[in-house]
Amino acid sequence: MPFHIQDILDNASLRTRLLGGSEGVGRRLRWAHVCELADPTEWLGEGDLLMTTGIGIPAQAQAQRDYLQRLAGARISGLMIGENMQAPADIQALQDEACQLGFPLLMTDYAVPFSAVTRAIVDASKQEEHERRSAVTRIYESARIGLRGLGLAGLLRRLCGDVRAQLFLFDSATLQPWQEGLPPLPASWRETLAQRRSVPDTVTRCSNGEQEALVMPLPSLATCEILATGSELLDYGLLHHIVAVLGIELERAQVEHERMLRLGSELLDDLLQQRLTERAAQERLAQLNCPVDAACLVLARAAGELPRHWQQRLQRLGMGLLVRHQGNELILLLSDPAQAETLQSELDCTLGHSNPLGHALRAVEALREARLALAHANRQRPLVAYADAQGEQSWLPASLEEARRVHRRVLGALADYDAQQGGQLQHTLRVFLEQNRSWQKAAQRLNVHKQTLVYRIRRIEEITERSLDCTEDVAVLWIALRSAQIAGIDVGIRE
């Protein structure tokens, strides 16, 4: 165990008493050294105990105060004077300054050699090193057990016991637990960490006013940090061992998550392409813990790029879901529809979700339902269920069948032309309207010459018999394009 000033006072064989500075008796001692120089700070530093016969202690009162202030400034742990040796007869100023600074001032019996104090510190250091090695052994025993499927929460609890400390694994951006089921940071530590200007990339020591803690990022995961506190045994080296073990567990979980994502993506693709029989689909869904009766399809679309590390975010939610990434969209099969709100909050994008799947072969229809629901989602209402989609935006079709009819009535001729000629006029129309009918921006996005775009737009106007200079016709064409998107028949017009 660590050795403190108080341990010297408690050791009867060292026959040492306290003359002043009782507030500092909890200071840790790393070494004790004899020095009779007028300025011992040139040779001693933080954690050292200065032992002296008194030769270097000045006789004048102000010089004694300056002497002690230098020791305190060098973060020396305390001053031990040999009794009845060569110290000045009057050290009252030294005592007064020690009391004022909270700096431990000790007096040791003449018969006690300084080497006995040093030996006591060395013995304590050996015991501490033995305990630290034992802790390292326990840490890697926990790592071995963790490979059997203990889980991150279970492993973290074992590691807390191994080093007799409190360990918190958290997201440096939100200061929330890194994963569901992990203990949250206490409020005092959240306030302390929230004041940081930046997240350091190395181990740092911080204080919340009552306790000290070590904070270290996990090299293998962005934004993941660990805070360790409440143990005198803990140091930088021990924390690195803990981080190594947690890193192995997190990497293992990440590999398993990526495997499940791949299997889920393949299964979703098979369901949407209708390659499976009902029985085969149900068996595969059951293997991935996704009950077909309650599951629903969710379509998520980001305004731009999907959030960084979105796969890690999904993994940390601990939800039962299958995911297929397609452009700026995520198609998800969610085992529990009640978790859709949490999913939307984590991904920070608009979501639409279908009615319960019911049976596996309804996946295509469920995706259309999710697409219609998504069309009604907006910033004020980022999550919309298909059952609630009617009336959300009255200008959009309220059903899949209505969406098909609107698209066919307005853009049917254009769709037929594209199918027969292998053209991309519907895609051109969508880009032109998305760019607010800007010839230059639309041409750049389509990667064509402006005159080519002009020709295509004139051809679109001829086939649809609508003018893109007319606001009413523009509105009708845009609603028809959105209807195609809702009905899931816009494959040929999406980027």
Secondary structure, DSSP 8 states (H G I E B T S, - for coil): --EEHHHHHH-GGG-EEEEE-GGGTT-EESEEEE--SS-GGGT--TTEEEEE-STTS-SSHHHHHHHHHHHHHTT--EEEEETTSSS-S--HHHHHHHHHHT--EEEE-TTS-HHHHHHHHHHHHHHHHHHHHHHHHHHHHHHHHHTTTT-HHHHHHHHHHHHTSEEEEEETTT-SBSSTTS----HHHHHHHHT-SS--SS-EEEE-SS-EEEEEE-TTSTTEEEEEES-SS--HHHHHHHHHHHHHHHHHHHHHHHHHHHHHHHHHHHHHTT-S-HHHHHHHHHHTT--TTT-EEEEEE-SSS--TTHHHHHHHHT--EEEEEETTEEEEEES-GGGHHHHHHHHTSEEEE-S---SGGGHHHHHHHHHHHHHT--SSS-EEEGGG-TTTSTTS-SSHHHHHHHHHHHHHHHHHHHHHHT--HHHHHHHHHHTTT-HHHHHHHHTS-HHHHHHHHHHHHHHHT--TTSHHHHHHHHHHHHHHHHHT--GGG--
